[in-house]
Amino acid sequence: MPNLPALLNQIQEIDFSLFLESLKPALASSICFILTARSVTNYKIHRDFETKEICKVEIPPELKPKYFKVELKEINSKKLKEATLEFASVLESTFPKSSLTNFYNNINELKIKKNPFLFWDADGAYNDLTNEITILFSSALYHELFHMASTIKNTGLVGFHQYFSKKENIGIGLNEGYTDLLTERYFGEKHKIKGVYIYESKIAHNVEMILGKEKMEELYLKADLNRFIEEMKLFAKEEDILEFLVNLDYICVASNVHLITKDSLIAKKILEIQEFLLKTYQTKMKQQFENQMVNQEMYEKQTEEFLNLLKTNNKVGGVKYSIAQDYTIEKDFAIKR
């Protein structure tokens, strides 16, 4: 098994200055928005690592509602109010109110602005410190609104991403992927929105097939990565879950910095992610069979659907990776009572 502290070290040592140098000085002030408003500095991707402290996952504070509804007067005074009202309407009609505390706490004090000079290839960003969305294109608003709706302000907790310091930074890959998945699910068809975190979104969808849609959405909106890990521990070891999160973080961050050619380390992490998800999903299905929640036919059909998704869209940083791994479905466990 790969060394988890070493993997975390990889995330900590990517240097955003490598691409900041290509930006005009006038844009440098905008970089605070990258990766959900909190940037990691002094990045160098290399292959010699020293073990450093393991990132810990924090239990989020108790959510205390400041608002209990959307204040229409406040929304009507904002830029892009029609899209913001549409977003609010969809959330209130789709998710239980118990999952919307962060949304209500943030939406009424949210600031939105357009900026034709963001940075690099980003279309929008949410600053979780100032509760402000900055967008280049209007179509980017819905993704950033989901970040807003899943943030506990001034805590470093944004959906499945926890950021407290350079060394305590985990979950950005899963968070961006799931944000894209939700954006496409609820607004993609109507507004022709296609996410940019293609690989991360695919992986987040696989994870959702393990935990279940309602539970995954709830944990995301409550910014509860800790409970996400506890739920996943029903089917996998904690250290394997953390390794999975760190692998996905590395892929997410590296693909947005400077890796534009095929990289053996990326391919290795993709394979490790696939193996983790397959093993975890099969553990879940075995448990369900033993509890007579699924039969052999249901197991094979659902696992095949899981595999078909898992093996597609392995595209990272504009490069497609073909992972030559022969996954087979265990067909005999179900008849062994």
HELIX and SHEET records of a PDB file:
HELIX    1   1 LEU A    4  GLN A   12  1                                   9    
HELIX    2   2 SER A   17  LEU A   20  1                                   4    
HELIX    3   3 PRO A   25  PHE A   33  5                                   9    
HELIX    4   4 LEU A   72  ASN A   76  1                                   5    
HELIX    5   5 LYS A   81  THR A   94  1                                  14    
HELIX    6   6 LYS A   97  SER A   99  5                                   3    
HELIX    7   7 THR A  101  ILE A  107  1                                   7    
HELIX    8   8 SER A  138  ALA A  140  5                                   3    
HELIX    9   9 LEU A  141  ALA A  149  1                                   9    
HELIX   10  10 ILE A  172  THR A  183  1                                  12    
HELIX   11  11 GLU A  184  GLY A  188  3                                   5    
HELIX   12  12 GLU A  189  HIS A  191  1                                   3    
HELIX   13  13 ILE A  198  LEU A  211  1                                  14    
HELIX   14  14 LYS A  213  LEU A  221  1                                   9    
HELIX   15  15 LEU A  225  MET A  232  1                                   8    
HELIX   16  16 GLU A  238  SER A  255  1                                  18    
HELIX   17  17 SER A  264  GLU A  290  1                                  27    
HELIX   18  18 GLN A  296  LEU A  310  1                                  15    
HELIX   19  19 PHE A  333  ILE A  335  5                                   3    
SHEET    1   A 3 LYS A 111  LYS A 114  0                                        
SHEET    2   A 3 GLU A 132  ILE A 135  1                                        
SHEET    3   A 3 GLY A 124  ASN A 127 -1                                        
SHEET    1   B 4 THR A 151  ILE A 152  0                                        
SHEET    2   B 4 LEU A 157  VAL A 158 -1                                        
SHEET    3   B 4 HIS A 161  TYR A 163 -1                                        
SHEET    4   B 4 ASN A 169  ILE A 170 -1                                        
SHEET    1   C 2 LYS A 315  VAL A 316  0                                        
SHEET    2   C 2 VAL A 319  LYS A 320 -1                                        
END                                                                             
